[in-house]
Amino acid sequence: MSELQPIENESLEQKIVRLEKSIEFFKSKVVAYEQNGAAKLYYSLNRKMNEMADMLNSNSLNNINIDDPKDKSFDRIFKLLEKSETVANSAKTLGSVAGITNDEEADVKRKPFVDTIAEKRN
């Protein structure tokens, strides 16, 4: 049975609790649409770039056995290096589009540019 459907023999207190939970659930869903998605994605990509750098820094190419055909370490590191430029360019573009100020909390809370235009027209 759906959480929003009335339940037979439910007391007023139980209804209030159920409805308050429903309100909180829907409020949490609305928050996702009120955030600046481009800014949130920029900071996520930035964290991934840091993780990629840490991974690359922790693996020395001198320690990779390139003679063993079953060892795919070099292939994986090389693939990561290939994708680094794409990820960096995506982050740079998103940073520009989202107007990143390096204050993650404020940037993500700030409404996207398109939303501010829509508000001015109304």
C-alpha positions in Angstrom: 0.0 0.0 0.0 1.3 3.5 -0.9 2.6 5.7 1.9 0.2 8.5 0.9 -3.1 6.4 0.9 -5.2 6.7 4.0 -5.1 3.6 6.2 -8.3 2.2 7.7 -8.7 2.7 11.4 -5.8 5.1 11.6 -5.8 7.6 14.5 -5.4 11.3 14.0 -2.0 11.2 15.6 -0.9 8.4 13.2 -2.2 10.4 10.2 -0.3 13.5 11.4 2.9 11.5 11.8 2.4 9.8 8.4 1.7 13.2 6.7 4.7 14.9 8.4 6.9 12.1 7.1 5.5 12.6 3.6 6.1 16.3 3.7 9.7 15.8 4.8 10.2 13.2 2.0 8.9 15.6 -0.6 10.9 18.6 0.8 14.1 16.5 0.3 13.1 15.8 -3.3 12.5 19.5 -4.0 16.0 20.4 -2.6 17.6 18.5 -5.5 15.9 20.7 -8.0 16.8 23.9 -6.2 20.5 23.3 -6.3 22.9 24.4 -9.0 23.5 21.1 -10.7 26.4 22.4 -12.8 28.2 23.6 -9.7 27.6 20.4 -7.9 28.9 18.4 -10.8 32.0 20.6 -11.0 32.9 19.9 -7.4 32.3 16.2 -7.9 34.6 16.2 -10.9 37.2 18.1 -9.0 37.1 15.5 -6.2 37.5 12.7 -8.9 40.5 14.5 -10.4 42.1 14.5 -7.0 41.4 10.8 -6.6 42.8 10.1 -10.0 46.0 12.1 -9.2 46.3 10.2 -5.9 46.0 6.9 -7.7 48.5 7.9 -10.4 51.0 9.2 -7.7 50.7 6.0 -5.7 51.7 3.8 -8.7 55.3 4.1 -10.0 55.7 3.0 -13.6 59.1 1.5 -12.5 57.2 -1.0 -10.4 54.9 -2.3 -13.1 55.7 -5.6 -14.7 55.2 -4.9 -18.5 56.6 -8.4 -19.4 53.6 -10.2 -17.9 50.7 -10.3 -20.4 48.2 -11.0 -17.7 49.1 -7.9 -15.7 46.8 -5.1 -16.9 48.2 -2.4 -14.5 50.0 -0.5 -17.2 46.9 -0.6 -19.5 44.7 0.7 -16.6 47.1 3.5 -15.7 47.5 4.5 -19.4 43.7 4.6 -19.8 43.4 6.8 -16.7 46.0 9.1 -18.2 44.1 9.2 -21.5 40.9 10.2 -19.8 42.5 12.8 -17.5 42.4 15.5 -20.2 38.7 14.9 -20.9 37.8 15.1 -17.2 39.9 18.2 -16.7 38.4 20.0 -19.7 34.9 19.0 -18.5 35.6 20.5 -15.1 37.0 23.6 -16.6 34.0 24.2 -18.8 31.6 23.4 -16.0 33.5 25.8 -13.7 33.1 28.6 -16.3 29.4 27.8 -17.0 28.5 27.5 -13.3 30.4 30.6 -12.2 32.5 28.8 -9.6 33.8 30.9 -6.8 35.6 28.1 -4.9 32.9 28.3 -2.1 31.2 24.9 -2.7 28.3 25.4 -0.4 27.4 28.9 -1.8 28.0 27.8 -5.4 25.7 24.8 -5.1 23.0 26.7 -3.2 23.0 29.5 -5.8 20.3 29.2 -8.4 21.5 28.4 -11.9 21.7 31.2 -14.4 18.7 30.0 -16.4 16.5 30.0 -13.3 17.4 33.5 -12.4 16.4 34.6 -16.0 13.0 32.9 -15.6 12.4 34.6 -12.2 13.1 38.1 -13.8 10.6 37.5 -16.6 7.8 36.8 -14.2 
